[in-house]
Amino acid sequence: MTNTANVERLEREGRHLEPARTGDPDLGPFQLLPGTWANKPNLPGRGWNMIALPFAQPPGSTFRPPFRLLLNQFNEELKFQLVDKAVPNRGIDRIGPINTDQVIVTIDYEQAISQVAAEDFPLSGLAGPPELPIHHEPGLFLNMTNQIGDGPDIARLATIPHGDAALALGNARIESGPPTIPVVNALPIGVNQDFDVNPYLLPYKHFHENLFKNLFDPTNPTALLNAANQGVDITRTTVLEFDTTVESGGINNVPFVVKQANASEMKATFFIQELAETDEQGQPKLRLQYVQVVQLDFFPRLDGGPGRIKWPHVSINTLEKVTEEVSLDSYARMPS
C-alpha cells in the first residue's frame, strides 16, 4: 500500500496521464510491469489453453454428450503502457465530517494471443489454423493506494470481445525465491470426476492419455509452469491475485453468453519474477507467469447440485519482458 505521504503528494499533483515507467513507486506492486512481455523470441509456444464448449455431435457419432474439449498452444504479447494517476473516488466520514477520498493509480494493459496449434476432441474441424488470433483483451490494473480496512488493495478490470466484462479484486505480496504454483482442478464441477468410470468425461480422458503436443495434460495444467521454472534462478516473486467472487467483484455477460455458456467467475494469479541473471544495464531480467481459471456454466448438473455444470476454462503462460519502451505519442493532463 502506498504510504500516506505519497497519497498526499498524488492529491496535490492532481489526476494526470503519463507513460508507464518501470520502478515507479506509485504503481505499488505493479511497478515491474511497464513495457512489453512476450513469448517470442526466447519462450515460444509456452502459452496453453483448455476450454470445454457446447457442440452438437455430427450424425453417426458414438460420443453423445454435446460438448468438445479444445486445447490451444499459443504465443502472447502483453503490453503495459499508460498510467492514470490520482484517480479520485470521493467519500466522506460523516462523523466529523471529513473527506475520505480514495486515490487510485491505474496501469492499462492490452493482451493479444494467437495460437500455435490446436486440437479438440471429439474432432470438430473448428480448431483453426496456426497464427489464428484467439484472444484480445484491453483492461486496467488498479493500485488502490489508501484502501480502507483489510479489504483488497488491487483490482483488475477486463473486457472481452465475446461480450464479457469482469471486475476481479485481490491482494499482492512478495515472496523470496521462485513462486509456489497452485494445483488447479480442471475437471468439470457437478459431475462424477472419475473419468475412468464416467464416459461423460471421455474428452478429458482422451487428452490425459494422449497429451496435447506430447506436453499438456488437462488433469494437471499448471505442471508446465513448474517445468518452465526448472533451472531458472528466480530470486524474488511478486504475486498478484485476482478473484471475481469476492465482495463487489463479478462478471457481466451479453445475453447470448449468459444463456449458452455463462462466464460466472474468474480467478487469476500472476507471478512477476526477478531473476539472478541481469540485463545490459545490470538489472535483474524479468519473467511473468500466470494461471487463470474462468468457470463456464452450461448443461444441468448431474450430482443434484444447484445451477449448471461448471467447466473450467484454464489458461497458463510463461513470458519474459522484451522491452521497457512504450509507444504512446502524447499524454493529456486531466482535471481532478
Long-range contacts (C-beta under 8 A, 24 or more apart in sequence): 1-28, 1-145, 1-146, 1-147, 1-153, 2-26, 2-28, 2-105, 2-143, 2-145, 2-146, 4-146, 6-145, 7-103, 7-145, 7-146, 10-85, 10-86, 10-103, 10-105, 10-145, 11-86, 11-88, 11-101, 11-103, 13-85, 13-86, 14-86, 14-333, 14-334, 14-335, 14-336, 15-84, 15-85, 15-86, 15-87, 15-88, 15-334, 15-335, 15-336, 16-84, 16-85, 16-86, 16-331, 16-333, 16-334, 17-82, 17-83, 17-84, 17-85, 17-331, 17-332, 17-333, 17-334, 18-82, 18-83, 18-85, 18-331, 19-81, 19-82, 19-83, 19-326, 19-328, 19-331, 20-80, 20-81, 20-82, 20-83, 20-107, 20-326, 21-83, 22-324, 24-83, 26-83, 26-85, 26-105, 26-143, 26-145, 27-83, 27-105, 27-107, 27-143, 28-105, 28-143, 28-145, 28-153, 28-154, 28-172, 29-143, 29-154, 29-172, 29-174, 29-238, 29-240, 30-80, 30-107, 30-141, 30-143, 30-154, 30-240, 32-238, 32-272, 32-274, 32-286, 33-80, 33-107, 33-109, 33-141, 33-272, 33-288, 34-80, 34-81, 34-83, 34-107, 34-324, 34-326, 35-79, 35-80, 35-321, 35-322, 35-323, 35-324, 35-325, 35-326, 36-77, 36-78, 36-79, 36-80, 36-321, 36-322, 36-323, 36-325, 37-76, 37-77, 37-78, 37-79, 37-80, 37-288, 37-319, 37-320, 37-321, 37-322, 38-75, 38-76, 38-77, 38-78, 38-319, 38-320, 38-322, 39-74, 39-75, 39-76, 39-77, 39-317, 39-318, 39-319, 40-75, 40-322, 41-322, 42-320, 43-228, 43-318, 43-319, 43-320, 44-75, 44-116, 45-73, 45-74, 45-75, 45-116, 45-117, 46-224, 46-228, 46-317, 46-318, 46-319, 47-72, 47-73, 47-74, 47-75, 47-76, 47-113, 47-315, 47-316, 47-317, 47-318, 48-72, 48-73, 48-74, 48-212, 48-215, 48-216, 48-221, 48-224, 48-315, 48-316, 48-317, 49-73, 49-74, 49-134, 49-313, 49-314, 49-315, 49-316, 50-186, 50-216, 50-218, 50-221, 50-312, 50-313, 50-314, 51-296, 51-311, 51-313, 51-314, 52-188, 52-203, 52-296, 52-311, 52-313, 53-261, 54-260, 54-261, 54-298, 54-299, 55-122, 55-124, 57-122, 61-122, 63-122, 63-202, 65-200, 65-202, 65-299, 66-299, 67-203, 67-298, 67-299, 67-311, 68-120, 68-121, 68-122, 68-124, 68-203, 69-120, 69-121, 69-203, 69-204, 69-206, 69-207, 69-218, 70-118, 70-119, 70-120, 70-127, 71-118, 71-119, 71-120, 71-207, 71-212, 71-216, 71-218, 72-115, 72-116, 72-117, 72-118, 72-134, 73-115, 73-116, 73-117, 73-118, 73-212, 73-213, 73-216, 74-113, 74-114, 74-115, 74-116, 74-134, 74-135, 74-317, 75-113, 75-114, 75-116, 76-111, 76-112, 76-113, 76-317, 76-319, 77-111, 77-112, 78-109, 78-110, 78-111, 78-112, 78-288, 78-319, 79-109, 79-110, 79-111, 79-326, 80-107, 80-108, 80-109, 80-141, 81-108, 81-110, 81-326, 81-327, 81-328, 82-107, 82-108, 82-326, 82-328, 82-331, 83-107, 83-108, 84-108, 84-140, 84-334, 86-336, 88-336, 100-148, 102-144, 102-145, 102-146, 102-147, 102-148, 103-145, 103-146, 104-142, 104-143, 104-144, 104-145, 105-142, 105-143, 105-145, 106-140, 106-141, 106-142, 106-143, 107-140, 107-141, 107-143, 108-138, 108-139, 108-140, 109-137, 109-138, 109-139, 109-140, 109-141, 110-136, 110-137, 110-138, 110-139, 111-135, 111-136, 111-137, 111-138, 111-139, 112-136, 117-213, 119-212, 120-203, 121-202, 121-203, 121-206, 121-207, 122-203, 135-160, 136-161, 141-240, 151-247, 152-246, 154-240, 154-242, 155-242, 156-242, 156-268, 158-266, 162-253, 162-254, 162-257, 163-253, 163-254, 163-256, 163-257, 164-251, 164-252, 164-253, 164-254, 164-257, 164-263, 165-251, 165-252, 165-253, 166-244, 166-249, 166-250, 166-251, 166-252, 166-263, 166-266, 167-244, 167-248, 167-249, 167-250, 167-251, 168-242, 168-243, 168-244, 168-249, 168-266, 168-267, 168-268, 169-242, 169-243, 169-244, 169-246, 169-248, 169-249, 170-240, 170-241, 170-242, 170-243, 170-246, 171-241, 172-238, 172-239, 172-240, 172-241, 173-238, 173-239, 174-236, 174-237, 174-238, 174-239, 175-236, 175-237, 175-239, 176-235, 176-236, 176-237, 177-234, 177-235, 177-236, 177-237, 178-229, 178-232, 178-234, 178-237, 178-273, 179-229, 179-234, 179-237, 179-239, 179-271, 179-273, 179-289, 181-222, 181-225, 181-226, 181-229, 181-271, 181-289, 181-291, 182-222, 182-269, 182-291, 183-220, 183-222, 184-220, 184-221, 184-222, 184-291, 184-293, 184-312, 184-314, 185-312, 186-218, 186-219, 186-220, 186-221, 186-293, 186-312, 186-314, 187-218, 187-219, 187-312, 188-309, 188-310, 188-311, 188-312, 189-295, 189-309, 189-310, 189-312, 190-301, 190-302, 190-303, 190-305, 190-307, 190-308, 190-309, 190-310, 191-301, 191-302, 191-303, 191-309, 192-302, 192-303, 200-302, 218-314, 221-291, 221-314, 221-316, 222-291, 222-316, 224-316, 224-318, 225-289, 225-291, 225-316, 225-318, 228-289, 228-318, 229-289, 232-273, 232-275, 232-287, 233-275, 233-276, 233-277, 234-273, 234-274, 234-275, 234-276, 234-287, 235-274, 235-275, 235-276, 235-284, 236-273, 236-274, 237-271, 237-272, 237-273, 237-274, 238-271, 238-272, 239-269, 239-270, 239-271, 239-272, 240-269, 240-270, 240-271, 240-272, 241-267, 241-268, 241-269, 242-266, 242-267, 242-268, 242-269, 242-270, 243-267, 243-268, 260-298, 261-296, 261-297, 261-298, 261-311, 262-296, 262-297, 262-298, 262-308, 263-294, 263-295, 263-296, 263-297, 263-313, 264-295, 264-296, 264-297, 264-310, 265-294, 265-295, 266-292, 266-293, 266-294, 266-295, 267-292, 267-293, 268-292, 268-293, 285-320, 285-321, 286-320, 286-321, 287-318, 287-319, 287-320, 287-321, 288-318, 288-319, 288-320, 288-321, 289-316, 289-317, 289-318, 289-319, 290-315, 290-316, 290-317, 291-315, 291-316, 292-316
